[in-house]
Amino acid sequence: MALFGSKEKTTIKKKVRPTVVRTQNVAKEIFNIAKSYDIKPELLDFNILDVQTYTRMEVKDTEWELVANDELYELDDDSALLNQFFQIKQTYEIEIFSKHKDEESIFNNLKLAVGANASKCKVYLSIGAGSTIEYQPSLERELLIEINKRKIRAGILINIFDEMVTDVASKISAHVRVEEKVKYKKNETFLIAEGHEPTATTNDSLVLHYEEKKDIDEHTKIDYSSRDFIQSVKKDEILIEYIKPKNGKPGRNCRGEFMQPEEPLVENEVTFSIDDTIKEVDTLDSVQYIAVENGYITLEDNSYTIKKEVDVGEITFKTTGSINSGVDSDVNISVSESDAIKDAIGTGMKVEVTEIDIDGNVGSNASVIAKKASIGGQTHSSAVIRADKLDIHVHKGKAYGKNIHVTRLEHGSIDGDIVEVTQALGGSIRAKEIEIEICASHVKATASRRIEIKKMQGSENIFTIDPLLKKDAQEGLHNNQDDIKELEKNIKLLNTEIKKYSKLIKDGTASFIDIKKRLMHYKKNGVKMPESFVKKYKQFQKMQQHLKELKQELEVKVDQLGLQTTRTASFQDNILDARIINRDRWVGYNEIKFKLVEPPIELVYKPQEGSDHKIFGLVDLGDGEFQIEPLNE
């Protein structure tokens, strides 16, 4: 009962009586009928009663021709479909009616959708995750009908371009028939129609590959000091590429629409020239400009060339920024700034080239990397210089290389192979061989082979021979010692196994001989040998063979241990050949050190002030005892 004064609200359900229409646009007809009944189009459904396909060549006054259903396969001819004057359309006779809410359908729980790619040249059927379907004998037929309804509602032609749809429906139906009821755990997609995808038109373009070599992603820290002052290039590298314009190929989508590619745009034709340092290679799709040699690329007067030499006044944040062309680039830089109160290589700059010649100073936190480097000024205490061949006038920073010459070392550090220092006023030197013309005070020199001082002017110096100075020697000894430990462990286990099997064979030899005699007797008299005897005989033979293999393996391991032990001794032998030489008299307090490998101890010798002993080495006293002594050589 309604409350007093209220109006009872009633809903009148509108029902569309079945309506037959002929149309080329099914979606539009459904929309119009829904609008006339003031209902949503989703409440309407339809049946396909007939499909008619028409074609024509678009020339003057040409009539449309009806194509019989059994002749539709002939439309798959590329010469017709890819002809821009060929036209195709379909007319559908359909019956539109209201959906029945309670009507049973095999697709009630199946999330079906028909969609296409952007060009409408490929059409897909998708089944959503969570969908369920049970098998019915009419499933395949009903599925084909449902797919066609959804295609024409989306404006997609049916019975053309879709020769694979029958197989798709058949496979889905067969799968459901086998399983009886299927639940889809994930989305599944099937290609149900495919037209002719057009090939895109290629507009011309000019690609400067040499500017695109730095790949910076969102996680890369941007170095604002690097402004690509020079663009280094490698031989055979593609520097520039002109992409030729190319016409696309036409297509026709699954709506029957002809797809004409656009005309290519030509806006980037080459206007520059090149010299003999760059070669031009004409390919089918592009013209490539390729480096003939290493160096850096430059554009001058609209002509590209590759150069090797660079002359700059200074390398600073304000001028060039950091320069990173690589040590194998064949780029050589000369930096002319020589003012003693200015930096030729500015604060924080990083320079990496093949060769660099710096007239002046290298500033704080600067880094220079090259195969060959020369510094006419001084290096800041926080500067780092790396070069195979390195020459520094005044050194306060860190230097690494193979052959290093420093005119004056002022509390800097040097790490190289062969190091020559004209005057050492404190600092650290590590190398295979070290030569110091004038040694003042507070110098720490460590070598693996030789240290020589021509003139001693100071004290508080420490001269050390360390055969494991270099990282590769340290790693070699470490690996060698690990190998020795592993071999000793294996030898111990092998000896235990050999002892065990030797005892088993010794204890079982008498039984084995007895079994062997019996087996020979059985064989001689043609009697079948008992299986248990044969089994025991073979077991004993296997033990003998295994013992033999163990002894062979032990022999190999013992030989390997001997070899590795000899290698360890070779590290020790190197130190006996090493020398510390002072061609002058000893002044003040100084120390000479030799670091032994085995045992790992350090021996120290303190030359007396005024002593004229010049050459010092390590002497083997026997029984593992060593001593530092003055020598005649």
C-alpha positions as CSV (number, residue, x, y, z in Angstrom):
1,M,0.0,0.0,0.0
2,A,1.3,3.4,-0.9
3,L,1.6,6.1,1.7
4,F,-1.0,8.8,1.8
5,G,-0.3,11.6,-0.8
6,S,2.4,9.6,-2.6
7,K,2.3,8.4,-6.2
8,E,3.2,4.8,-6.9
9,K,6.0,4.8,-9.5
10,T,5.6,2.2,-12.2
11,T,8.1,1.2,-14.9
12,I,6.7,0.4,-18.3
13,K,9.0,-2.0,-20.2
14,K,9.2,-1.0,-23.9
15,K,9.4,-3.9,-26.3
16,V,10.5,-3.6,-29.9
17,R,8.6,-5.7,-32.3
18,P,10.8,-7.6,-34.8
19,T,11.7,-5.3,-37.7
20,V,13.4,-6.3,-40.9
21,V,15.6,-3.8,-42.6
22,R,18.2,-3.7,-45.5
23,T,21.2,-1.6,-44.7
24,Q,24.9,-1.1,-45.2
25,N,25.3,0.3,-41.7
26,V,23.9,-2.1,-39.1
27,A,25.1,0.0,-36.1
28,K,23.3,3.1,-37.4
29,E,20.0,1.2,-38.0
30,I,20.1,-0.2,-34.4
31,F,20.7,3.2,-33.0
32,N,17.9,4.8,-35.0
33,I,15.4,2.1,-33.9
34,A,16.5,2.4,-30.2
35,K,16.1,6.2,-30.4
36,S,12.6,5.9,-31.8
37,Y,11.6,3.7,-28.9
38,D,13.6,5.8,-26.4
39,I,15.7,2.8,-25.2
40,K,19.4,2.0,-25.2
41,P,20.9,0.3,-28.3
42,E,22.4,-2.3,-25.9
43,L,18.9,-3.6,-25.3
44,L,18.5,-4.6,-29.0
45,D,19.7,-7.7,-30.9
46,F,19.5,-8.8,-34.5
47,N,19.7,-11.8,-36.8
48,I,21.4,-11.8,-40.1
49,L,18.9,-12.9,-42.8
50,D,21.0,-12.2,-45.9
51,V,24.3,-10.7,-47.0
52,Q,24.9,-9.3,-50.5
53,T,28.3,-8.2,-51.7
54,Y,28.8,-5.7,-54.6
55,T,31.9,-4.6,-56.5
56,R,32.7,-2.1,-59.2
57,M,35.5,-0.2,-60.9
58,E,35.1,3.4,-60.1
59,V,34.9,4.8,-63.6
60,K,32.3,7.0,-65.2
61,D,28.7,5.7,-64.8
62,T,29.8,2.2,-63.7
63,E,27.1,0.1,-62.0
64,W,27.6,-2.0,-58.9
65,E,27.7,-5.7,-59.6
66,L,26.4,-8.4,-57.3
67,V,28.9,-11.1,-56.4
68,A,27.6,-14.6,-55.7
69,N,28.5,-16.0,-52.3
70,D,30.3,-18.9,-53.9
71,E,32.5,-16.5,-55.9
72,L,33.6,-14.3,-53.0
73,Y,37.0,-16.2,-52.9
74,E,37.8,-14.6,-56.2
75,L,38.0,-11.2,-54.5
76,D,41.2,-12.2,-52.9
77,D,43.1,-11.1,-56.0
78,D,45.7,-8.5,-55.1
79,S,45.5,-6.9,-58.6
80,A,41.9,-6.0,-57.9
81,L,42.0,-5.3,-54.1
82,L,45.1,-3.0,-54.5
83,N,43.7,-1.1,-57.4
84,Q,42.6,2.3,-56.1
85,F,39.6,2.3,-58.5
86,F,38.2,-1.0,-57.3
87,Q,35.3,-0.6,-54.8
88,I,33.5,-3.1,-52.6
89,K,30.5,-2.9,-50.3
90,Q,28.0,-5.2,-48.5
91,T,24.3,-4.9,-47.8
92,Y,22.8,-6.7,-44.9
93,E,19.2,-7.8,-44.5
94,I,18.7,-8.1,-40.7
95,E,15.9,-8.6,-38.3
96,I,16.1,-6.3,-35.2
97,F,14.3,-7.2,-32.0
98,S,14.4,-6.7,-28.2
99,K,16.7,-8.8,-26.2
100,H,15.0,-11.1,-23.8
101,K,16.6,-10.7,-20.3
102,D,15.9,-14.2,-19.2
103,E,16.7,-15.8,-22.5
104,E,19.3,-18.6,-22.2
105,S,22.4,-18.2,-24.4
106,I,25.5,-20.3,-24.6
107,F,27.5,-17.0,-24.6
108,N,26.0,-15.6,-21.3
109,N,29.2,-16.3,-19.4
110,L,31.6,-15.8,-22.3
111,K,33.3,-12.4,-22.5
112,L,33.6,-12.1,-26.3
113,A,34.9,-9.0,-28.1
114,V,35.8,-8.3,-31.7
115,G,38.4,-5.6,-32.3
116,A,40.8,-4.4,-34.9
117,N,44.2,-2.6,-35.2
118,A,44.4,1.0,-36.0
119,S,44.4,0.5,-39.8
120,K,41.5,-2.1,-39.5
121,C,43.6,-4.5,-41.6
122,K,43.7,-7.1,-38.8
123,V,40.6,-8.1,-36.8
124,Y,40.8,-10.2,-33.6
125,L,38.5,-12.2,-31.5
126,S,39.3,-12.0,-27.8
127,I,38.0,-14.1,-24.9
128,G,38.3,-12.4,-21.6
129,A,39.8,-14.0,-18.5
130,G,37.2,-15.5,-16.2
131,S,35.0,-16.5,-19.1
132,T,33.2,-19.9,-18.9
133,I,31.4,-22.0,-21.5
134,E,29.9,-25.4,-21.7
135,Y,29.8,-27.6,-24.7
136,Q,26.7,-27.8,-26.9
137,P,26.5,-29.5,-30.3
138,S,25.6,-26.2,-32.0
139,L,28.6,-24.3,-30.4
140,E,30.7,-24.0,-33.5
141,R,27.8,-22.8,-35.7
142,E,26.6,-20.4,-33.0
143,L,30.1,-19.0,-32.5
144,L,30.5,-18.2,-36.2
145,I,27.1,-16.5,-36.2
146,E,28.0,-14.4,-33.1
147,I,31.4,-13.4,-34.6
148,N,29.8,-12.3,-37.9
149,K,27.2,-10.2,-36.0
150,R,29.8,-8.5,-34.0
151,K,31.9,-7.9,-37.2
152,I,29.2,-6.2,-39.2
153,R,28.1,-4.2,-36.2
154,A,31.6,-2.8,-36.2
155,G,31.5,-2.2,-40.0
156,I,33.8,-5.1,-40.8
157,L,33.0,-7.1,-44.0
158,I,32.1,-10.8,-43.6
159,N,33.0,-13.7,-45.8
160,I,35.9,-11.7,-47.2
161,F,39.5,-11.6,-45.7
162,D,38.3,-14.1,-43.0
163,E,39.1,-17.5,-44.4
164,M,40.8,-18.4,-41.0
165,V,37.6,-17.7,-38.9
166,T,36.2,-21.2,-39.5
167,D,39.3,-22.8,-38.2
168,V,39.2,-20.5,-35.1
169,A,35.6,-21.5,-34.3
170,S,36.4,-25.1,-34.9
171,K,39.4,-25.1,-32.5
172,I,37.5,-23.3,-29.8
173,S,34.6,-25.8,-30.1
174,A,36.9,-28.8,-30.2
175,H,38.6,-27.6,-27.0
176,V,35.3,-27.1,-25.2
177,R,34.0,-30.5,-26.4
178,V,37.0,-32.3,-25.0
179,E,36.9,-30.4,-21.6
180,E,33.1,-30.3,-21.5
181,K,33.3,-27.0,-19.6
182,V,36.1,-24.5,-20.0
183,K,37.1,-21.6,-17.8
184,Y,39.6,-19.2,-19.3
185,K,42.3,-18.2,-16.7
186,K,43.8,-15.5,-19.0
187,N,42.8,-13.5,-22.0
188,E,43.1,-15.3,-25.3
189,T,43.2,-13.6,-28.7
190,F,42.6,-15.1,-32.2
191,L,43.1,-13.5,-35.7
192,I,39.8,-13.8,-37.5
193,A,40.3,-11.5,-40.5
194,E,43.3,-10.0,-42.3
195,G,43.3,-7.5,-45.1
196,H,46.2,-5.9,-46.9
197,E,48.3,-3.7,-44.6
198,P,49.7,-0.7,-46.5
199,T,53.4,0.0,-46.3
200,A,54.1,3.3,-44.8
201,T,55.6,6.1,-46.8
202,T,59.2,7.1,-45.8
203,N,59.9,10.8,-45.7
204,D,63.5,11.8,-46.3
205,S,65.6,12.6,-43.2
206,L,69.1,13.4,-42.3
207,V,70.5,11.4,-39.3
208,L,73.6,12.8,-37.6
209,H,74.7,9.5,-36.0
210,Y,77.9,11.1,-34.6
211,E,75.7,13.3,-32.4
212,E,73.5,10.4,-31.2
213,K,76.2,8.2,-29.7
214,K,75.5,9.1,-26.1
215,D,72.6,7.1,-24.9
216,I,71.3,8.9,-21.7
217,D,68.4,7.3,-19.9
218,E,66.5,8.6,-16.9
219,H,68.9,6.9,-14.4
220,T,72.0,8.3,-16.0
221,K,73.6,11.2,-14.0
222,I,74.1,14.1,-16.4
223,D,77.6,15.5,-16.5
224,Y,77.0,19.2,-17.1
225,S,80.7,19.8,-17.5
226,S,80.7,17.7,-20.8
227,R,79.5,19.8,-23.7
228,D,80.8,17.7,-26.6
229,F,83.5,20.2,-27.6
230,I,84.7,17.6,-30.1
231,Q,82.9,14.6,-31.5
232,S,85.3,11.7,-31.7
233,V,84.7,9.1,-34.4
234,K,86.2,5.7,-35.3
235,K,87.2,4.3,-38.6
236,D,84.3,2.7,-40.5
237,E,81.8,4.4,-38.3
238,I,78.6,5.7,-40.0
239,L,78.7,9.4,-39.2
240,I,75.8,10.8,-41.2
241,E,73.0,9.1,-43.1
242,Y,70.5,10.5,-45.6
243,I,67.4,8.4,-45.6
244,K,65.9,8.4,-49.1
245,P,62.2,9.2,-49.6
246,K,60.3,6.2,-50.5
247,N,56.7,5.7,-51.7
248,G,54.6,3.5,-49.5
249,K,52.5,0.6,-50.9
250,P,48.7,0.8,-50.9
251,G,46.5,-1.5,-48.9
252,R,42.8,-2.4,-48.3
253,N,41.4,-3.0,-44.8
254,C,38.8,-5.4,-43.6
255,R,36.1,-2.7,-44.1
256,G,36.9,-2.8,-47.8
257,E,38.4,0.6,-47.8
258,F,41.3,1.3,-50.1
259,M,44.3,2.8,-48.2
260,Q,46.4,5.1,-50.4
261,P,49.8,6.0,-48.9
262,E,50.7,9.7,-48.7
263,E,53.3,11.2,-51.0
264,P,56.8,11.3,-49.3
265,L,58.0,14.7,-48.1
266,V,61.4,15.7,-49.3
267,E,62.8,18.4,-46.9
268,N,66.3,17.3,-45.9
269,E,68.3,16.9,-49.1
270,V,72.1,17.0,-48.6
271,T,73.7,20.4,-49.1
272,F,77.1,19.8,-47.4
273,S,80.3,18.4,-48.9
274,I,83.0,16.0,-47.6
275,D,86.7,15.5,-48.1
276,D,88.8,12.3,-48.5
277,T,88.6,11.6,-44.7
278,I,85.0,10.6,-45.2
279,K,83.6,8.2,-47.8
280,E,80.1,8.2,-49.4
281,V,78.2,4.9,-49.7
282,D,75.0,4.8,-51.7
283,T,72.6,2.0,-50.6
284,L,69.1,1.1,-51.6
285,D,67.5,2.9,-48.7
286,S,70.0,5.6,-47.8
287,V,73.3,7.4,-48.5
288,Q,75.8,6.8,-45.8
289,Y,78.8,8.9,-44.9
290,I,81.5,6.8,-43.2
291,A,84.7,7.6,-41.5
292,V,87.9,6.6,-43.3
293,E,90.1,7.1,-40.2
294,N,89.9,7.8,-36.4
295,G,89.8,11.3,-35.1
296,Y,87.0,13.9,-34.6
297,I,84.5,15.2,-37.0
298,T,84.2,18.9,-37.8
299,L,82.0,21.1,-40.1
300,E,83.8,24.0,-41.6
301,D,82.4,26.1,-44.5
302,N,79.6,23.5,-44.9
303,S,82.2,20.8,-45.5
304,Y,82.7,17.8,-43.1
305,T,86.1,16.5,-42.4
306,I,87.9,14.3,-39.8
307,K,90.8,15.9,-37.9
308,K,93.3,14.5,-35.3
309,E,94.9,17.6,-33.9
310,V,93.2,20.1,-31.5
311,D,94.8,23.3,-30.2
312,V,93.0,25.0,-27.3
313,G,94.1,27.7,-24.9
314,E,92.5,26.0,-21.9
315,I,90.1,23.2,-21.0
316,T,87.7,24.6,-18.4
317,F,84.0,24.5,-17.5
318,K,83.4,27.9,-19.2
319,T,85.3,27.2,-22.4
320,T,85.3,23.6,-23.7
321,G,84.0,21.6,-20.9
322,S,85.3,18.0,-20.4
323,I,86.6,16.2,-23.4
324,N,86.2,12.5,-23.7
325,S,87.2,11.1,-27.1
326,G,88.9,7.9,-25.8
327,V,92.5,6.8,-25.7
328,D,92.1,4.9,-29.0
329,S,90.6,7.8,-30.9
330,D,93.9,9.1,-32.4
331,V,92.9,12.6,-31.1
332,N,95.8,14.7,-29.9
333,I,95.3,17.9,-27.9
334,S,97.7,20.7,-27.3
335,V,96.7,23.1,-24.4
336,S,98.7,26.3,-24.6
337,E,97.8,28.1,-21.3
338,S,101.1,28.4,-19.4
339,D,100.4,31.1,-16.8
340,A,101.7,29.8,-13.5
341,I,98.7,31.2,-11.6
342,K,96.1,29.8,-13.9
343,D,95.0,26.2,-14.7
344,A,95.4,24.9,-18.2
345,I,93.1,22.0,-17.2
346,G,90.4,23.5,-15.0
347,T,88.9,22.3,-11.8
348,G,86.9,19.1,-12.1
349,M,87.6,18.7,-15.9
350,K,88.0,15.2,-17.4
351,V,90.1,14.8,-20.5
352,E,90.5,11.4,-22.3
353,V,92.4,11.5,-25.6
354,T,95.2,9.6,-27.3
355,E,97.9,12.2,-26.7
356,I,97.9,15.5,-24.8
357,D,100.5,18.2,-24.4
358,I,99.7,20.6,-21.6
359,D,101.9,23.7,-21.2
360,G,100.6,24.7,-17.9
361,N,98.9,23.4,-14.7
362,V,96.3,20.7,-14.0
363,G,93.7,21.9,-11.5
364,S,92.0,20.4,-8.5
365,N,89.9,17.2,-9.0
366,A,90.9,17.2,-12.7
367,S,91.5,13.9,-14.5
368,V,93.6,13.3,-17.6
369,I,93.8,9.9,-19.3
370,A,95.9,9.3,-22.4
371,K,98.4,7.0,-24.0
372,K,100.9,9.7,-24.0
373,A,100.8,12.9,-21.8
374,S,103.1,15.8,-21.1
375,I,102.5,18.4,-18.4
376,G,104.7,21.5,-18.4
377,G,103.3,23.0,-15.2
378,Q,102.3,21.4,-12.0
379,T,99.5,19.0,-10.9
380,H,97.2,19.8,-8.0
381,S,97.2,17.4,-5.1
382,S,93.7,16.1,-6.0
383,A,94.5,15.7,-9.8
384,V,94.8,12.3,-11.3
385,I,96.9,11.6,-14.4
386,R,97.0,8.3,-16.3
387,A,99.2,7.6,-19.3
388,D,101.4,4.8,-20.7
389,K,104.1,7.4,-21.3
390,L,103.9,10.3,-18.9
391,D,106.1,13.4,-18.4
392,I,105.3,15.9,-15.5
393,H,107.3,19.0,-14.5
394,V,106.0,19.4,-10.9
395,H,103.9,16.6,-9.5
396,K,101.7,16.9,-6.4
397,G,98.8,14.7,-7.4
398,K,98.4,11.0,-8.4
399,A,100.1,9.6,-11.5
400,Y,99.6,6.2,-13.0
401,G,101.4,4.7,-16.1
402,K,104.1,2.5,-17.5
403,N,107.0,4.9,-18.2
404,I,106.8,7.9,-16.0
405,H,109.3,10.8,-15.8
406,V,108.8,13.6,-13.1
407,T,111.1,16.5,-12.9
408,R,110.1,17.4,-9.3
409,L,108.0,15.3,-7.0
410,E,106.4,17.4,-4.3
411,H,104.6,15.0,-2.0
412,G,102.6,13.5,-4.8
413,S,102.2,9.7,-5.6
414,I,103.5,7.8,-8.6
415,D,102.5,4.2,-9.6
416,G,104.1,2.8,-12.7
417,D,106.4,0.3,-14.2
418,I,109.6,2.3,-14.9
419,V,109.8,5.6,-13.0
420,E,112.4,8.3,-13.2
421,V,112.4,11.3,-10.8
422,T,114.9,14.1,-11.2
423,Q,114.2,15.6,-7.7
424,A,112.1,14.0,-5.0
425,L,111.0,16.3,-2.2
426,G,108.7,13.9,-0.4
427,G,106.0,11.6,-1.8
428,S,105.3,8.0,-2.7
429,I,106.7,6.0,-5.6
430,R,105.6,2.5,-6.5
431,A,107.1,0.7,-9.6
432,K,109.1,-2.2,-10.9
433,E,112.1,0.0,-11.3
434,I,112.8,3.4,-9.7
435,E,115.5,5.9,-10.4
436,I,115.9,9.1,-8.4
437,E,118.5,11.7,-9.4
438,I,118.3,13.8,-6.2
439,C,116.5,12.4,-3.1
440,A,115.5,14.8,-0.4
441,S,113.5,13.8,2.6
442,H,110.3,11.9,3.4
443,V,110.3,9.8,0.2
444,K,108.7,6.3,0.2
445,A,109.9,4.3,-2.7
446,T,108.7,0.7,-3.2
447,A,109.9,-1.4,-6.1
448,S,109.7,-5.0,-7.1
449,R,113.2,-5.1,-8.8
450,R,115.4,-2.1,-8.4
451,I,115.7,1.3,-6.6
452,E,118.6,3.6,-7.5
453,I,119.5,7.0,-6.0
454,K,122.1,9.1,-7.6
455,K,122.5,11.8,-4.9
456,M,121.2,11.6,-1.4
457,Q,120.4,15.0,0.2
458,G,117.9,14.2,2.9
459,S,116.7,11.7,5.4
460,E,113.5,10.0,6.8
461,N,113.3,8.0,3.6
462,I,112.0,4.4,3.2
463,F,113.2,2.2,0.4
464,T,111.3,-1.1,0.0
465,I,111.7,-4.1,-2.2
466,D,108.3,-6.0,-2.5
467,P,108.1,-8.7,-5.2
468,L,104.3,-8.7,-4.8
469,L,104.1,-4.9,-5.4
470,K,101.9,-5.2,-8.5
471,K,98.3,-6.4,-8.4
472,D,98.9,-9.2,-10.9
473,A,101.7,-10.6,-8.8
474,Q,99.5,-10.5,-5.7
475,E,96.7,-12.3,-7.5
476,G,99.2,-14.8,-8.9
477,L,100.5,-15.7,-5.5
478,H,97.0,-15.8,-3.9
479,N,95.7,-18.1,-6.6
480,N,98.8,-20.2,-6.4
481,Q,98.4,-20.6,-2.6
482,D,94.7,-21.5,-3.1
483,D,95.7,-24.2,-5.6
484,I,98.3,-25.6,-3.2
485,K,95.7,-25.9,-0.4
486,E,93.3,-27.6,-2.7
487,L,95.9,-30.1,-4.0
488,E,97.0,-30.9,-0.4
489,K,93.4,-31.6,0.5
490,N,92.9,-33.8,-2.5
491,I,96.1,-35.7,-1.9
492,K,95.1,-36.4,1.7
493,L,91.7,-37.8,0.6
494,L,93.4,-39.9,-2.1
495,N,95.8,-41.4,0.4
496,T,92.9,-42.4,2.7
497,E,91.1,-44.0,-0.2
498,I,94.2,-45.9,-1.4
499,K,94.8,-47.2,2.1
500,K,91.2,-48.3,2.4
501,Y,91.1,-50.2,-0.9
502,S,94.6,-51.7,-0.4
503,K,93.4,-53.3,2.8
504,L,90.2,-54.6,1.2
505,I,92.2,-56.1,-1.7
506,K,94.8,-57.6,0.7
507,D,92.2,-59.2,2.9
508,G,90.2,-60.6,-0.1
509,T,93.1,-61.8,-2.2
510,A,93.0,-65.4,-0.9
511,S,89.2,-65.7,-1.5
512,F,89.7,-64.2,-5.0
513,I,92.3,-66.8,-6.0
514,D,90.0,-69.6,-4.7
515,I,87.0,-68.2,-6.7
516,K,89.2,-67.8,-9.8
517,K,90.3,-71.5,-9.6
518,R,86.7,-72.7,-9.2
519,L,85.5,-70.6,-12.1
520,M,88.3,-72.0,-14.4
521,H,87.2,-75.5,-13.3
522,Y,83.6,-74.9,-14.1
523,K,84.5,-73.4,-17.5
524,K,86.8,-76.4,-18.3
525,N,84.1,-78.9,-17.5
526,G,81.4,-77.0,-19.3
527,V,79.4,-76.5,-16.1
528,K,77.4,-73.3,-15.7
529,M,79.2,-70.9,-13.4
530,P,77.3,-69.9,-10.2
531,E,76.1,-66.3,-10.5
532,S,77.3,-65.4,-7.0
533,F,80.8,-66.5,-7.8
534,V,80.9,-64.5,-11.0
535,K,79.5,-61.4,-9.2
536,K,82.2,-61.6,-6.4
537,Y,84.9,-62.2,-9.1
538,K,83.9,-59.0,-11.0
539,Q,83.6,-57.0,-7.7
540,F,87.2,-57.8,-6.9
541,Q,88.4,-56.9,-10.4
542,K,86.6,-53.5,-10.1
543,M,88.3,-52.9,-6.7
544,Q,91.7,-53.6,-8.3
545,Q,90.9,-51.3,-11.2
546,H,89.7,-48.5,-8.9
547,L,92.8,-48.8,-6.7
548,K,94.9,-48.5,-9.9
549,E,93.1,-45.3,-10.9
550,L,93.4,-43.8,-7.4
551,K,97.2,-44.3,-7.5
552,Q,97.4,-42.8,-11.0
553,E,95.4,-39.8,-9.8
554,L,97.6,-39.4,-6.7
555,E,100.7,-39.4,-8.9
556,V,99.2,-36.6,-11.1
557,K,98.2,-34.5,-8.0
558,V,101.7,-34.9,-6.4
559,D,103.3,-33.7,-9.7
560,Q,100.9,-30.7,-9.7
561,L,101.7,-29.9,-6.1
562,G,105.4,-29.9,-6.9
563,L,104.9,-27.5,-9.8
564,Q,102.8,-25.1,-7.7
565,T,105.3,-25.2,-4.9
566,T,108.0,-24.3,-7.4
567,R,106.0,-21.4,-8.6
568,T,105.7,-20.1,-5.0
569,A,109.5,-20.4,-4.6
570,S,109.9,-18.4,-7.8
571,F,108.3,-15.4,-6.2
572,Q,110.9,-15.7,-3.5
573,D,113.7,-16.1,-6.0
574,N,112.8,-12.7,-7.6
575,I,113.5,-10.9,-4.3
576,L,117.0,-12.3,-4.2
577,D,117.8,-10.6,-7.5
578,A,116.4,-7.2,-6.4
579,R,118.7,-4.3,-5.5
580,I,118.6,-1.0,-3.6
581,I,121.4,1.3,-4.8
582,N,122.6,4.6,-3.4
583,R,125.5,6.1,-5.4
584,D,126.1,8.8,-2.8
585,R,126.8,8.6,1.0
586,W,124.0,8.0,3.4
587,V,122.6,11.1,5.1
588,G,120.6,11.1,8.4
589,Y,118.1,8.4,9.2
590,N,116.8,6.1,6.4
591,E,115.4,2.6,6.1
592,I,115.9,-0.2,3.7
593,K,113.2,-3.0,3.7
594,F,112.7,-6.3,1.9
595,K,109.4,-8.1,2.1
596,L,109.6,-11.9,2.0
597,V,107.0,-14.0,0.4
598,E,107.5,-17.2,2.4
599,P,107.5,-16.7,5.3
600,P,105.6,-13.5,4.9
601,I,107.8,-11.2,7.0
602,E,109.6,-7.9,6.5
603,L,113.3,-7.4,7.0
604,V,114.6,-3.9,7.9
605,Y,118.1,-2.5,7.5
606,K,119.1,1.0,8.7
607,P,122.3,2.3,6.9
608,Q,124.5,4.4,9.2
609,E,124.9,8.0,8.5
610,G,128.0,8.6,6.4
611,S,128.1,5.0,5.3
612,D,129.4,4.6,1.8
613,H,127.8,1.1,1.2
614,K,126.1,1.6,-2.1
615,I,124.4,-1.7,-3.1
616,F,122.1,-3.7,-0.9
617,G,120.4,-7.0,-1.5
618,L,118.8,-10.0,0.3
619,V,121.1,-12.9,1.1
620,D,119.8,-16.5,1.8
621,L,121.6,-17.8,4.9
622,G,120.0,-21.3,4.6
623,D,117.5,-23.0,6.7
624,G,114.9,-20.4,5.8
625,E,117.0,-17.5,7.1
626,F,117.5,-14.3,5.1
627,Q,119.4,-11.1,5.8
628,I,119.9,-7.7,4.1
629,E,123.5,-7.1,3.4
630,P,125.8,-4.6,1.4
631,L,126.9,-6.3,-1.8
632,N,129.5,-5.7,-4.4
633,E,127.1,-5.8,-7.3
